Structure formats: structure tokens, C-alpha cells
């Protein structure tokens, strides 16, 4: 399959998922402004971080006046899964120029990864570079547009109408579709439980404790009971951008 056809195949594959990330992008932009960030700050955070779950966590920490070091560490912990994605997909892109591989790393998301590795396994003749770009670039563009719209609209929301409630609701919407087996269920239960118990801790420390404990619980569960058998169709994401 040629480069153009592969790129268009990636665009078609990701199109239904873009519909699902629109509300998350709107909430991320609105929540950033509600937490005290300027429009420029909100847009900069979205462009630099480009990761829905960690952006929402960072916004909550900024709103609570947390130090920058804690915000950075929290974002890194939440995004640790991307390291595993990178290690998995890297062999498929080793022949690409270094600059393009750097761009691929920046555009890496749960959705782009799952769609790409599934496609590469099913159709080896696919142009890997083109398909990945077709799946990843539209996600990036849609996320940036939605966060800008959310930030602009959020800046005009009356102060008496809080947007804080949207952040935990969005996290729940991101979490539920991701629970597909024993390891993820254990991670969600332990991480969510500890984060809830530690909700009163200063500087959102409960979130950090929950995130670390959730990752460890998932790894321990997988080590003890073995990985869950997940079909190729189940690997394709249906949730929001994370």
C-alpha cells in the first residue's frame, strides 16, 4: 500500500475516535481557565504536554497552587505508559529519519499507538510512517482546537458556575473504557481508592500516591496471574485522549 493510501487509511481509522475526544478537549481548556491559567497558558500547556489525563491532573495542581516540580513529577508518572508504547512501536519505525521519529514520539497517544500496531500486524504492506501520521496528526489537531475553544468559552463562564466538577467526571470517563482485564481493574481499584482516601492531603498528594500505587498494583497483578488475553479488536481504543 502506497504512502498516500496508508495516510488516508490512518485518517479513516481515527475519525470515529476524534468524536470521542472532543468533549475532553473542551473540558481541559475550560478547566485550565477556571484554575486561573490565562488563555495563552492553557494553549501552551496543551501544545507542550499533549496528554489529556496528565493535563487535567496538572490543571488541578496548578489550581491548588502546587509547586512546579510536583506538577512535572505527577505528569511524568501518569505518562509512564507511553514509555512502554514507545518501546513496543520503535522497531516498526527504526528505518525512519531521526527528526521524524522525534515527531512520532511527540504525537504518541494511546489511540495512535493501538491503531498503528494493530494495522501493522494485520497488513504488513502498510506504509508505517504514513499510516501512523494519518492516525496521530488529526488527533493532535482536534485536541488543540478543542482546548482553545474550551478555554475561550470557559473564560466567559460566570464565576458562580464552577467547572471543577467536570475534571473528576472526565477522569471517570477516561478510566472506565480502559478497564479491560484483571491488571487494569486492580490498577484502577487501588489507584482510585487511594486517591479518594487521600483527597484531603495537601498539594494533591493523594493523586500522586494513587497513581504510583495503581501502576504497582497493575504490574503485580500481571506478574502473579499473567497477562490478560485481549483480542486485536479490543486493543483499539474507544475512550478519550489520554
C-alpha atoms as an extended CHARMM CRD file, in Angstrom:
* protein
*
       242  EXT
         1         1  UNK       CA              0.0000000000        0.0000000000        0.0000000000  PROA      1               0.0000000000
         2         2  UNK       CA              1.3890000000        3.4090000000       -1.0140000000  PROA      2               0.0000000000
         3         3  UNK       CA              2.1030000000        6.3250000000        1.2890000000  PROA      3               0.0000000000
         4         4  UNK       CA             -0.9960000000        8.3120000000        0.3090000000  PROA      4               0.0000000000
         5         5  UNK       CA             -3.3100000000        5.3340000000        0.6990000000  PROA      5               0.0000000000
         6         6  UNK       CA             -1.7750000000        4.4430000000        4.0590000000  PROA      6               0.0000000000
         7         7  UNK       CA             -2.1270000000        8.0090000000        5.3110000000  PROA      7               0.0000000000
         8         8  UNK       CA             -5.7940000000        8.1330000000        4.3230000000  PROA      8               0.0000000000
         9         9  UNK       CA             -6.3260000000        4.7300000000        5.9560000000  PROA      9               0.0000000000
        10        10  UNK       CA             -4.9490000000        6.1720000000        9.1930000000  PROA      10              0.0000000000
        11        11  UNK       CA             -7.2560000000        9.1760000000        8.9450000000  PROA      11              0.0000000000
        12        12  UNK       CA            -10.2840000000        6.9350000000        8.3760000000  PROA      12              0.0000000000
        13        13  UNK       CA             -9.3170000000        4.6960000000       11.2900000000  PROA      13              0.0000000000
        14        14  UNK       CA             -9.0040000000        7.5610000000       13.7520000000  PROA      14              0.0000000000
        15        15  UNK       CA            -12.0570000000        9.5560000000       12.6310000000  PROA      15              0.0000000000
        16        16  UNK       CA            -14.5740000000        7.8560000000       14.9820000000  PROA      16              0.0000000000
        17        17  UNK       CA            -12.2020000000        8.3210000000       17.9270000000  PROA      17              0.0000000000
        18        18  UNK       CA            -11.8940000000       12.0670000000       17.3250000000  PROA      18              0.0000000000
        19        19  UNK       CA            -15.6050000000       12.4160000000       18.0680000000  PROA      19              0.0000000000
        20        20  UNK       CA            -14.9430000000       10.9130000000       21.4910000000  PROA      20              0.0000000000
        21        21  UNK       CA            -12.0830000000       13.2450000000       22.4360000000  PROA      21              0.0000000000
        22        22  UNK       CA            -13.9330000000       16.4670000000       21.5980000000  PROA      22              0.0000000000
        23        23  UNK       CA            -15.6720000000       16.8040000000       24.9930000000  PROA      23              0.0000000000
        24        24  UNK       CA            -12.4230000000       16.0170000000       26.8370000000  PROA      24              0.0000000000
        25        25  UNK       CA            -10.5730000000       18.7300000000       24.9520000000  PROA      25              0.0000000000
        26        26  UNK       CA            -13.3240000000       21.2510000000       25.6960000000  PROA      26              0.0000000000
        27        27  UNK       CA            -13.2540000000       20.3640000000       29.3900000000  PROA      27              0.0000000000
        28        28  UNK       CA             -9.4410000000       20.5670000000       29.5400000000  PROA      28              0.0000000000
        29        29  UNK       CA             -9.4550000000       24.0710000000       28.0690000000  PROA      29              0.0000000000
        30        30  UNK       CA            -12.3030000000       25.3180000000       30.2500000000  PROA      30              0.0000000000
        31        31  UNK       CA            -10.8470000000       23.7750000000       33.4120000000  PROA      31              0.0000000000
        32        32  UNK       CA             -7.4700000000       25.4070000000       32.7530000000  PROA      32              0.0000000000
        33        33  UNK       CA             -9.0080000000       28.8830000000       32.6370000000  PROA      33              0.0000000000
        34        34  UNK       CA            -11.1550000000       28.1100000000       35.6670000000  PROA      34              0.0000000000
        35        35  UNK       CA             -7.9930000000       27.1180000000       37.5820000000  PROA      35              0.0000000000
        36        36  UNK       CA             -6.5030000000       30.5570000000       36.9810000000  PROA      36              0.0000000000
        37        37  UNK       CA             -4.4300000000       29.9610000000       33.8480000000  PROA      37              0.0000000000
        38        38  UNK       CA             -4.5270000000       32.5430000000       31.0780000000  PROA      38              0.0000000000
        39        39  UNK       CA             -5.6600000000       31.6290000000       27.5800000000  PROA      39              0.0000000000
        40        40  UNK       CA             -2.0210000000       31.5850000000       26.4550000000  PROA      40              0.0000000000
        41        41  UNK       CA             -1.0720000000       29.3460000000       29.3970000000  PROA      41              0.0000000000
        42        42  UNK       CA             -3.8970000000       26.9290000000       28.5970000000  PROA      42              0.0000000000
        43        43  UNK       CA             -2.9060000000       26.7030000000       24.9450000000  PROA      43              0.0000000000
        44        44  UNK       CA              0.7870000000       26.3280000000       25.8110000000  PROA      44              0.0000000000
        45        45  UNK       CA              0.0300000000       23.5290000000       28.2730000000  PROA      45              0.0000000000
        46        46  UNK       CA             -1.9990000000       21.7100000000       25.6350000000  PROA      46              0.0000000000
        47        47  UNK       CA              0.6800000000       22.0510000000       22.9440000000  PROA      47              0.0000000000
        48        48  UNK       CA              3.6360000000       21.1220000000       25.1540000000  PROA      48              0.0000000000
        49        49  UNK       CA              2.0840000000       18.2870000000       27.1750000000  PROA      49              0.0000000000
        50        50  UNK       CA             -0.4910000000       16.9360000000       24.6840000000  PROA      50              0.0000000000
        51        51  UNK       CA             -1.8390000000       14.2700000000       27.0380000000  PROA      51              0.0000000000
        52        52  UNK       CA             -5.3860000000       14.5740000000       28.2950000000  PROA      52              0.0000000000
        53        53  UNK       CA             -5.2380000000       12.7770000000       31.6470000000  PROA      53              0.0000000000
        54        54  UNK       CA             -1.9810000000       14.3890000000       32.7360000000  PROA      54              0.0000000000
        55        55  UNK       CA             -3.1610000000       17.8140000000       31.5320000000  PROA      55              0.0000000000
        56        56  UNK       CA             -6.2340000000       17.5540000000       33.7450000000  PROA      56              0.0000000000
        57        57  UNK       CA             -4.0660000000       16.4660000000       36.6780000000  PROA      57              0.0000000000
        58        58  UNK       CA             -1.6590000000       19.3560000000       36.0760000000  PROA      58              0.0000000000
        59        59  UNK       CA             -4.5520000000       21.8120000000       35.8930000000  PROA      59              0.0000000000
        60        60  UNK       CA             -5.8530000000       20.6050000000       39.2470000000  PROA      60              0.0000000000
        61        61  UNK       CA             -2.4210000000       21.0180000000       40.8100000000  PROA      61              0.0000000000
        62        62  UNK       CA             -1.9470000000       24.4900000000       39.3300000000  PROA      62              0.0000000000
        63        63  UNK       CA             -5.3350000000       25.4670000000       40.7280000000  PROA      63              0.0000000000
        64        64  UNK       CA             -4.2330000000       24.3420000000       44.2020000000  PROA      64              0.0000000000
        65        65  UNK       CA             -1.0060000000       26.3180000000       43.9930000000  PROA      65              0.0000000000
        66        66  UNK       CA              1.2570000000       23.2680000000       43.8410000000  PROA      66              0.0000000000
        67        67  UNK       CA              4.9650000000       23.8050000000       43.0790000000  PROA      67              0.0000000000
        68        68  UNK       CA              6.0550000000       23.2410000000       39.5110000000  PROA      68              0.0000000000
        69        69  UNK       CA              8.2690000000       20.2960000000       40.4970000000  PROA      69              0.0000000000
        70        70  UNK       CA              5.2630000000       18.3800000000       41.8440000000  PROA      70              0.0000000000
        71        71  UNK       CA              3.2730000000       19.1240000000       38.6890000000  PROA      71              0.0000000000
        72        72  UNK       CA              6.0990000000       17.8030000000       36.4870000000  PROA      72              0.0000000000
        73        73  UNK       CA              6.5510000000       14.6310000000       38.5510000000  PROA      73              0.0000000000
        74        74  UNK       CA              2.8100000000       13.9500000000       38.5230000000  PROA      74              0.0000000000
        75        75  UNK       CA              2.6270000000       14.3380000000       34.7550000000  PROA      75              0.0000000000
        76        76  UNK       CA              5.6160000000       12.0240000000       34.2880000000  PROA      76              0.0000000000
        77        77  UNK       CA              4.1050000000        9.3020000000       36.4820000000  PROA      77              0.0000000000
        78        78  UNK       CA              0.7630000000        9.4110000000       34.6900000000  PROA      78              0.0000000000
        79        79  UNK       CA              2.5120000000        9.2070000000       31.3100000000  PROA      79              0.0000000000
        80        80  UNK       CA              4.8310000000        6.3040000000       32.1680000000  PROA      80              0.0000000000
        81        81  UNK       CA              2.7360000000        4.0200000000       29.9520000000  PROA      81              0.0000000000
        82        82  UNK       CA              3.9820000000        5.9640000000       26.9190000000  PROA      82              0.0000000000
        83        83  UNK       CA              7.4690000000        4.6080000000       27.5790000000  PROA      83              0.0000000000
        84        84  UNK       CA              6.1170000000        1.0870000000       27.0870000000  PROA      84              0.0000000000
        85        85  UNK       CA              4.2550000000        2.1620000000       23.9460000000  PROA      85              0.0000000000
        86        86  UNK       CA              7.4710000000        3.6640000000       22.5720000000  PROA      86              0.0000000000
        87        87  UNK       CA              9.4590000000        0.5090000000       23.2390000000  PROA      87              0.0000000000
        88        88  UNK       CA              6.7840000000       -1.5510000000       21.5160000000  PROA      88              0.0000000000
        89        89  UNK       CA              6.3880000000        0.5160000000       18.3550000000  PROA      89              0.0000000000
        90        90  UNK       CA             10.0280000000        1.6190000000       17.9610000000  PROA      90              0.0000000000
        91        91  UNK       CA             11.0990000000       -1.4610000000       15.9340000000  PROA      91              0.0000000000
        92        92  UNK       CA              8.4790000000       -0.5790000000       13.3290000000  PROA      92              0.0000000000
        93        93  UNK       CA              9.9770000000        2.8830000000       12.8030000000  PROA      93              0.0000000000
        94        94  UNK       CA             13.7270000000        2.2730000000       13.1070000000  PROA      94              0.0000000000
        95        95  UNK       CA             14.3700000000        2.9840000000        9.4390000000  PROA      95              0.0000000000
        96        96  UNK       CA             12.8150000000        6.4570000000        9.6020000000  PROA      96              0.0000000000
        97        97  UNK       CA             14.9320000000        9.6440000000        9.9290000000  PROA      97              0.0000000000
        98        98  UNK       CA             15.6740000000       10.7950000000       13.4660000000  PROA      98              0.0000000000
        99        99  UNK       CA             13.6670000000       14.0040000000       13.0920000000  PROA      99              0.0000000000
       100       100  UNK       CA             10.6180000000       12.0740000000       12.0070000000  PROA      100             0.0000000000
       101       101  UNK       CA             10.9840000000        9.6400000000       14.9100000000  PROA      101             0.0000000000
       102       102  UNK       CA             11.1260000000       12.6120000000       17.2900000000  PROA      102             0.0000000000
       103       103  UNK       CA              7.8770000000       13.9210000000       15.7960000000  PROA      103             0.0000000000
       104       104  UNK       CA              6.3470000000       10.4580000000       16.1510000000  PROA      104             0.0000000000
       105       105  UNK       CA              7.2720000000       10.4050000000       19.8360000000  PROA      105             0.0000000000
       106       106  UNK       CA              5.6460000000       13.7900000000       20.3760000000  PROA      106             0.0000000000
       107       107  UNK       CA              2.4350000000       12.6830000000       18.6440000000  PROA      107             0.0000000000
       108       108  UNK       CA              2.2570000000        9.3560000000       20.5040000000  PROA      108             0.0000000000
       109       109  UNK       CA             -1.0920000000        8.7080000000       22.2150000000  PROA      109             0.0000000000
       110       110  UNK       CA             -2.9940000000        5.6350000000       23.3930000000  PROA      110             0.0000000000
       111       111  UNK       CA             -5.1830000000        5.7900000000       20.3210000000  PROA      111             0.0000000000
       112       112  UNK       CA             -2.4720000000        6.3290000000       17.7030000000  PROA      112             0.0000000000
       113       113  UNK       CA             -0.3990000000        3.5290000000       19.2060000000  PROA      113             0.0000000000
       114       114  UNK       CA             -3.2350000000        0.9860000000       19.3610000000  PROA      114             0.0000000000
       115       115  UNK       CA             -4.4830000000        1.7250000000       15.8640000000  PROA      115             0.0000000000
       116       116  UNK       CA             -0.9780000000        1.5930000000       14.3780000000  PROA      116             0.0000000000
       117       117  UNK       CA              0.2990000000       -1.6310000000       15.9430000000  PROA      117             0.0000000000
       118       118  UNK       CA             -2.9680000000       -3.3810000000       15.0970000000  PROA      118             0.0000000000
       119       119  UNK       CA             -2.7340000000       -2.2340000000       11.4830000000  PROA      119             0.0000000000
       120       120  UNK       CA              0.9400000000       -3.1870000000       11.1750000000  PROA      120             0.0000000000
       121       121  UNK       CA              0.1630000000       -6.7240000000       12.3540000000  PROA      121             0.0000000000
       122       122  UNK       CA             -2.8520000000       -7.1780000000       10.0830000000  PROA      122             0.0000000000
       123       123  UNK       CA             -1.4200000000       -5.5840000000        6.9310000000  PROA      123             0.0000000000
       124       124  UNK       CA              2.3950000000       -5.7840000000        6.8120000000  PROA      124             0.0000000000
       125       125  UNK       CA              2.4230000000       -3.9800000000        3.4560000000  PROA      125             0.0000000000
       126       126  UNK       CA              1.1590000000       -0.7620000000        5.0170000000  PROA      126             0.0000000000
       127       127  UNK       CA              3.4660000000        2.2580000000        4.8930000000  PROA      127             0.0000000000
       128       128  UNK       CA              4.1180000000        2.5270000000        8.6270000000  PROA      128             0.0000000000
       129       129  UNK       CA              5.2200000000        6.1370000000        8.6040000000  PROA      129             0.0000000000
       130       130  UNK       CA              2.2220000000        7.3230000000        6.6080000000  PROA      130             0.0000000000
       131       131  UNK       CA             -0.3930000000        5.3390000000        8.4970000000  PROA      131             0.0000000000
       132       132  UNK       CA              0.9470000000        6.4520000000       11.8710000000  PROA      132             0.0000000000
       133       133  UNK       CA              0.9580000000       10.0740000000       10.7820000000  PROA      133             0.0000000000
       134       134  UNK       CA             -2.5740000000        9.7380000000        9.4190000000  PROA      134             0.0000000000
       135       135  UNK       CA             -3.7740000000        8.3570000000       12.7440000000  PROA      135             0.0000000000
       136       136  UNK       CA             -1.7880000000       10.6660000000       15.0360000000  PROA      136             0.0000000000
       137       137  UNK       CA             -1.8510000000       14.0910000000       13.3730000000  PROA      137             0.0000000000
       138       138  UNK       CA             -5.6710000000       14.5090000000       13.2560000000  PROA      138             0.0000000000
       139       139  UNK       CA             -5.8220000000       13.6620000000       16.9720000000  PROA      139             0.0000000000
       140       140  UNK       CA             -3.2980000000       16.3810000000       17.7210000000  PROA      140             0.0000000000
       141       141  UNK       CA             -5.1230000000       18.9690000000       15.6140000000  PROA      141             0.0000000000
       142       142  UNK       CA             -8.5330000000       18.1420000000       17.0860000000  PROA      142             0.0000000000
       143       143  UNK       CA             -7.1830000000       18.2740000000       20.6400000000  PROA      143             0.0000000000
       144       144  UNK       CA             -5.5880000000       21.6870000000       20.1630000000  PROA      144             0.0000000000
       145       145  UNK       CA             -8.6870000000       23.1710000000       18.5370000000  PROA      145             0.0000000000
       146       146  UNK       CA            -10.9840000000       21.8120000000       21.2520000000  PROA      146             0.0000000000
       147       147  UNK       CA             -8.8040000000       23.0360000000       24.1320000000  PROA      147             0.0000000000
       148       148  UNK       CA             -8.6730000000       26.5270000000       22.6030000000  PROA      148             0.0000000000
       149       149  UNK       CA            -12.4550000000       26.5850000000       22.2170000000  PROA      149             0.0000000000
       150       150  UNK       CA            -12.8850000000       25.2840000000       25.7620000000  PROA      150             0.0000000000
       151       151  UNK       CA            -10.5270000000       27.9170000000       27.1510000000  PROA      151             0.0000000000
       152       152  UNK       CA            -12.2900000000       30.7500000000       25.3060000000  PROA      152             0.0000000000
       153       153  UNK       CA            -15.7340000000       29.5830000000       26.3620000000  PROA      153             0.0000000000
       154       154  UNK       CA            -14.5560000000       28.8080000000       29.9020000000  PROA      154             0.0000000000
       155       155  UNK       CA            -13.2290000000       32.3570000000       30.3090000000  PROA      155             0.0000000000
       156       156  UNK       CA            -16.7570000000       33.6420000000       29.7530000000  PROA      156             0.0000000000
       157       157  UNK       CA            -18.4600000000       31.3300000000       32.2410000000  PROA      157             0.0000000000
       158       158  UNK       CA            -19.7940000000       33.2720000000       35.2850000000  PROA      158             0.0000000000
       159       159  UNK       CA            -17.6660000000       32.8330000000       38.4320000000  PROA      159             0.0000000000
       160       160  UNK       CA            -20.6250000000       31.4060000000       40.3330000000  PROA      160             0.0000000000
       161       161  UNK       CA            -20.8200000000       28.4670000000       37.8880000000  PROA      161             0.0000000000
       162       162  UNK       CA            -17.8480000000       26.2700000000       38.8440000000  PROA      162             0.0000000000
       163       163  UNK       CA            -16.2560000000       23.9400000000       36.3160000000  PROA      163             0.0000000000
       164       164  UNK       CA            -14.3050000000       21.8940000000       38.8620000000  PROA      164             0.0000000000
       165       165  UNK       CA            -16.8370000000       19.0830000000       38.7700000000  PROA      165             0.0000000000
       166       166  UNK       CA            -16.0010000000       18.4170000000       35.1200000000  PROA      166             0.0000000000
       167       167  UNK       CA            -12.4480000000       17.2760000000       35.8880000000  PROA      167             0.0000000000
       168       168  UNK       CA            -13.2880000000       14.2010000000       38.0280000000  PROA      168             0.0000000000
       169       169  UNK       CA            -16.1470000000       13.3280000000       35.6850000000  PROA      169             0.0000000000
       170       170  UNK       CA            -13.7560000000       13.3900000000       32.7520000000  PROA      170             0.0000000000
       171       171  UNK       CA            -11.2640000000       11.2110000000       34.5980000000  PROA      171             0.0000000000
       172       172  UNK       CA            -14.0350000000        8.6700000000       35.1970000000  PROA      172             0.0000000000
       173       173  UNK       CA            -14.9360000000        8.7300000000       31.5130000000  PROA      173             0.0000000000
       174       174  UNK       CA            -11.2840000000        8.0930000000       30.6590000000  PROA      174             0.0000000000
       175       175  UNK       CA            -10.9390000000        5.3430000000       33.2580000000  PROA      175             0.0000000000
       176       176  UNK       CA            -13.9510000000        3.1370000000       32.5990000000  PROA      176             0.0000000000
       177       177  UNK       CA            -13.1880000000        2.2150000000       28.9430000000  PROA      177             0.0000000000
       178       178  UNK       CA             -9.5720000000        1.4680000000       29.8880000000  PROA      178             0.0000000000
       179       179  UNK       CA            -10.5040000000       -1.3070000000       32.3580000000  PROA      179             0.0000000000
       180       180  UNK       CA            -10.2730000000       -4.4110000000       30.1750000000  PROA      180             0.0000000000
       181       181  UNK       CA             -8.7420000000       -7.0770000000       32.3970000000  PROA      181             0.0000000000
       182       182  UNK       CA             -7.5540000000       -8.0650000000       35.8460000000  PROA      182             0.0000000000
       183       183  UNK       CA             -4.3900000000       -5.9620000000       35.7930000000  PROA      183             0.0000000000
       184       184  UNK       CA             -6.1440000000       -2.7610000000       34.7220000000  PROA      184             0.0000000000
       185       185  UNK       CA             -9.0060000000       -3.4460000000       37.1360000000  PROA      185             0.0000000000
       186       186  UNK       CA             -6.5400000000       -3.8230000000       40.0090000000  PROA      186             0.0000000000
       187       187  UNK       CA             -4.7250000000       -0.6470000000       38.9780000000  PROA      187             0.0000000000
       188       188  UNK       CA             -8.0000000000        1.2860000000       38.7650000000  PROA      188             0.0000000000
       189       189  UNK       CA             -9.3020000000       -0.0090000000       42.1010000000  PROA      189             0.0000000000
       190       190  UNK       CA             -6.0930000000        0.5750000000       44.0670000000  PROA      190             0.0000000000
       191       191  UNK       CA             -5.1870000000        3.8550000000       42.4230000000  PROA      191             0.0000000000
       192       192  UNK       CA             -8.7010000000        5.2770000000       42.5280000000  PROA      192             0.0000000000
       193       193  UNK       CA             -9.2600000000        4.1150000000       46.1040000000  PROA      193             0.0000000000
       194       194  UNK       CA             -6.0640000000        5.6250000000       47.4690000000  PROA      194             0.0000000000
       195       195  UNK       CA             -6.5630000000        8.8430000000       45.5150000000  PROA      195             0.0000000000
       196       196  UNK       CA            -10.0530000000        9.1430000000       47.0130000000  PROA      196             0.0000000000
       197       197  UNK       CA             -8.8630000000        8.4010000000       50.5660000000  PROA      197             0.0000000000
       198       198  UNK       CA             -6.0500000000       10.9420000000       50.1660000000  PROA      198             0.0000000000
       199       199  UNK       CA             -8.2420000000       13.6740000000       48.7360000000  PROA      199             0.0000000000
       200       200  UNK       CA             -7.6020000000       15.8880000000       51.7640000000  PROA      200             0.0000000000
       201       201  UNK       CA             -3.8230000000       15.7260000000       51.5300000000  PROA      201             0.0000000000
       202       202  UNK       CA             -2.0340000000       18.9650000000       50.6110000000  PROA      202             0.0000000000
       203       203  UNK       CA             -0.9540000000       19.7180000000       47.0420000000  PROA      203             0.0000000000
       204       204  UNK       CA             -2.9770000000       16.8300000000       45.5950000000  PROA      204             0.0000000000
       205       205  UNK       CA             -0.5290000000       14.3490000000       47.1220000000  PROA      205             0.0000000000
       206       206  UNK       CA             -3.3000000000       11.7590000000       47.1920000000  PROA      206             0.0000000000
       207       207  UNK       CA             -3.3380000000       11.7760000000       43.4060000000  PROA      207             0.0000000000
       208       208  UNK       CA              0.3850000000       11.0340000000       43.2450000000  PROA      208             0.0000000000
       209       209  UNK       CA              0.1340000000        8.2370000000       45.8180000000  PROA      209             0.0000000000
       210       210  UNK       CA             -2.8270000000        6.7440000000       43.9760000000  PROA      210             0.0000000000
       211       211  UNK       CA             -1.0800000000        6.9100000000       40.5910000000  PROA      211             0.0000000000
       212       212  UNK       CA              2.0880000000        5.1840000000       41.8290000000  PROA      212             0.0000000000
       213       213  UNK       CA              0.1620000000        2.5640000000       43.8130000000  PROA      213             0.0000000000
       214       214  UNK       CA             -2.1210000000        1.8910000000       40.8560000000  PROA      214             0.0000000000
       215       215  UNK       CA              0.8020000000        1.2550000000       38.5000000000  PROA      215             0.0000000000
       216       216  UNK       CA              2.4400000000       -1.0790000000       41.0260000000  PROA      216             0.0000000000
       217       217  UNK       CA             -0.8340000000       -2.9280000000       41.6330000000  PROA      217             0.0000000000
       218       218  UNK       CA             -1.3230000000       -3.4840000000       37.9120000000  PROA      218             0.0000000000
       219       219  UNK       CA              2.2360000000       -4.7480000000       37.4330000000  PROA      219             0.0000000000
       220       220  UNK       CA              1.9860000000       -7.0540000000       40.4660000000  PROA      220             0.0000000000
       221       221  UNK       CA             -1.3370000000       -8.4710000000       39.2970000000  PROA      221             0.0000000000
       222       222  UNK       CA              0.0600000000       -9.1700000000       35.8330000000  PROA      222             0.0000000000
       223       223  UNK       CA              3.1580000000      -10.7990000000       37.3320000000  PROA      223             0.0000000000
       224       224  UNK       CA              1.0950000000      -13.0750000000       39.6010000000  PROA      224             0.0000000000
       225       225  UNK       CA             -1.8320000000      -14.0820000000       37.3860000000  PROA      225             0.0000000000
       226       226  UNK       CA             -0.2590000000      -13.4230000000       33.9800000000  PROA      226             0.0000000000
       227       227  UNK       CA             -1.3260000000      -11.0070000000       31.2290000000  PROA      227             0.0000000000
       228       228  UNK       CA             -4.9610000000      -10.9530000000       30.1560000000  PROA      228             0.0000000000
       229       229  UNK       CA             -5.7510000000      -12.3230000000       26.7290000000  PROA      229             0.0000000000
       230       230  UNK       CA             -7.0000000000       -9.3290000000       24.7840000000  PROA      230             0.0000000000
       231       231  UNK       CA             -8.1910000000       -9.6820000000       21.2010000000  PROA      231             0.0000000000
       232       232  UNK       CA             -6.9540000000       -7.4430000000       18.4800000000  PROA      232             0.0000000000
       233       233  UNK       CA            -10.3070000000       -5.7210000000       18.2350000000  PROA      233             0.0000000000
       234       234  UNK       CA            -10.2420000000       -4.9300000000       21.9490000000  PROA      234             0.0000000000
       235       235  UNK       CA             -6.9030000000       -3.1980000000       21.5990000000  PROA      235             0.0000000000
       236       236  UNK       CA             -8.4780000000       -0.4660000000       19.5340000000  PROA      236             0.0000000000
       237       237  UNK       CA             -9.3720000000        2.3620000000       21.8870000000  PROA      237             0.0000000000
       238       238  UNK       CA            -12.8320000000        3.7920000000       22.2250000000  PROA      238             0.0000000000
       239       239  UNK       CA            -12.2550000000        6.2600000000       25.0010000000  PROA      239             0.0000000000
       240       240  UNK       CA            -10.9610000000        9.7970000000       25.1140000000  PROA      240             0.0000000000
       241       241  UNK       CA             -7.4810000000       11.1170000000       24.5780000000  PROA      241             0.0000000000
       242       242  UNK       CA             -5.1580000000       10.1950000000       27.4170000000  PROA      242             0.0000000000
